[in-house]
């Protein structure tokens, strides 16, 4: 094998690997694509109950002082917006009595729980703040 042939094979392999990674990463474009794990949503439920339920309710239905985080009204309010915008709003302004106190990890877990309650599918990987930057909130069904 000549040096030129070896270089061509190396570039072809790299190109295939790069395109495969790009395709896999680019394939997840919305909350309909399983962007959180069930385990993460379970952790998020515990964090939600501790930090959010007193205002947004145990069933995420909202109250006089806070909007609901589940159902058609929630999805309509956030549909087509980036999931990272929703997560940033939680992280920087919630809970109301201690804004900014939630870590990025706790926020991602809470967002995963909210997605689960809204019947959006779980996947194998956990949601990260970096991963949320390209994801749009979509309506299921």
C-alpha positions as CSV (number, residue, x, y, z in Angstrom):
1,X,0.0,0.0,0.0
2,X,1.4,3.4,-1.0
3,X,1.5,6.3,1.3
4,X,-1.1,8.1,-0.8
5,X,-3.5,5.1,-0.6
6,X,-3.0,4.9,3.2
7,X,-3.8,8.6,3.5
8,X,-6.9,8.3,1.4
9,X,-8.2,5.4,3.5
10,X,-7.4,7.3,6.7
11,X,-9.3,10.3,5.4
12,X,-12.2,8.2,4.2
13,X,-12.4,6.5,7.7
14,X,-12.2,9.9,9.5
15,X,-14.9,11.3,7.1
16,X,-17.3,8.4,7.8
17,X,-16.7,8.7,11.6
18,X,-17.2,12.4,11.5
19,X,-20.4,12.3,9.5
20,X,-21.8,9.5,11.6
21,X,-21.2,11.5,14.8
22,X,-22.6,14.6,13.2
23,X,-25.7,12.7,12.0
24,X,-26.3,11.1,15.4
25,X,-25.9,14.4,17.2
26,X,-28.0,16.3,14.7
27,X,-30.7,13.7,14.7
28,X,-32.0,14.9,18.1
29,X,-33.7,18.1,17.3
30,X,-36.7,18.2,19.6
31,X,-38.1,16.9,22.8
32,X,-39.8,14.2,20.8
33,X,-36.5,12.4,20.3
34,X,-35.9,10.9,23.8
35,X,-33.5,13.6,25.1
36,X,-33.5,12.6,28.8
37,X,-33.3,9.3,30.7
38,X,-36.0,7.8,32.9
39,X,-33.5,7.8,35.8
40,X,-32.9,11.5,35.3
41,X,-36.6,12.2,35.4
42,X,-36.9,10.2,38.6
43,X,-34.2,12.4,40.2
44,X,-35.9,15.4,38.8
45,X,-39.2,14.4,40.5
46,X,-37.5,14.5,43.9
47,X,-35.9,17.9,43.1
48,X,-39.2,19.2,41.8
49,X,-41.1,18.2,44.9
50,X,-38.4,19.9,47.1
51,X,-38.0,23.1,45.1
52,X,-41.0,23.7,42.8
53,X,-44.2,21.9,44.0
54,X,-45.0,24.5,46.7
55,X,-45.8,27.0,43.9
56,X,-46.4,24.9,40.8
57,X,-48.3,22.1,42.5
58,X,-47.7,18.4,43.1
59,X,-49.2,17.6,39.7
60,X,-47.5,20.5,37.9
61,X,-50.9,22.1,37.3
62,X,-49.9,25.5,38.6
63,X,-51.6,27.8,41.1
64,X,-52.7,31.4,41.5
65,X,-49.0,32.4,41.9
66,X,-47.3,30.1,39.3
67,X,-48.2,28.8,35.9
68,X,-48.7,25.1,35.2
69,X,-45.8,23.1,33.8
70,X,-47.9,20.3,32.3
71,X,-50.5,20.0,29.6
72,X,-51.6,21.9,26.6
73,X,-51.2,25.4,28.1
74,X,-47.6,24.7,29.1
75,X,-46.7,23.2,25.7
76,X,-48.5,26.0,23.8
77,X,-46.5,28.6,25.8
78,X,-43.1,26.9,25.1
79,X,-43.7,25.1,21.8
80,X,-41.0,25.8,19.2
81,X,-38.8,27.5,21.7
82,X,-35.4,26.1,22.7
83,X,-35.4,23.8,25.6
84,X,-32.3,25.6,26.9
85,X,-34.3,28.8,27.2
86,X,-36.8,27.1,29.4
87,X,-34.0,25.5,31.5
88,X,-32.2,28.9,31.8
89,X,-35.4,30.5,33.0
90,X,-35.7,27.8,35.7
91,X,-32.0,28.0,36.7
92,X,-31.9,31.8,36.9
93,X,-35.3,32.7,38.4
94,X,-36.4,29.7,40.4
95,X,-37.4,28.9,43.0
96,X,-39.1,32.2,43.6
97,X,-37.9,32.4,47.2
98,X,-34.3,31.7,46.3
99,X,-33.7,32.4,42.6
100,X,-30.5,31.0,41.1
101,X,-30.0,28.5,43.8
102,X,-30.6,25.4,41.6
103,X,-27.5,23.9,40.1
104,X,-27.3,23.1,36.3
105,X,-27.6,19.4,37.1
106,X,-30.7,19.9,39.3
107,X,-32.2,22.1,36.7
108,X,-31.6,19.5,33.9
109,X,-33.2,16.8,36.2
110,X,-36.2,19.0,36.8
111,X,-36.6,19.7,33.1
112,X,-36.4,15.9,32.5
113,X,-39.2,15.4,35.0
114,X,-41.3,18.1,33.4
115,X,-40.8,16.5,30.0
116,X,-41.8,13.1,31.4
117,X,-45.0,14.5,33.0
118,X,-45.8,16.0,29.6
119,X,-45.6,12.5,28.0
120,X,-42.5,13.3,26.0
121,X,-40.4,10.1,25.5
122,X,-37.3,9.2,27.5
123,X,-34.2,8.0,25.8
124,X,-30.9,6.4,26.9
125,X,-28.8,9.5,27.5
126,X,-29.3,12.2,30.1
127,X,-30.2,15.8,29.2
128,X,-27.3,18.2,29.6
129,X,-27.3,22.0,29.4
130,X,-25.1,21.8,26.3
131,X,-27.5,19.2,24.7
132,X,-30.5,21.4,25.3
133,X,-29.2,24.3,23.2
134,X,-30.3,22.9,19.9
135,X,-33.5,21.2,21.0
136,X,-37.0,22.6,20.3
137,X,-39.9,21.9,22.6
138,X,-42.5,20.0,20.5
139,X,-46.0,18.8,21.1
140,X,-46.5,15.0,21.2
141,X,-49.1,13.5,18.9
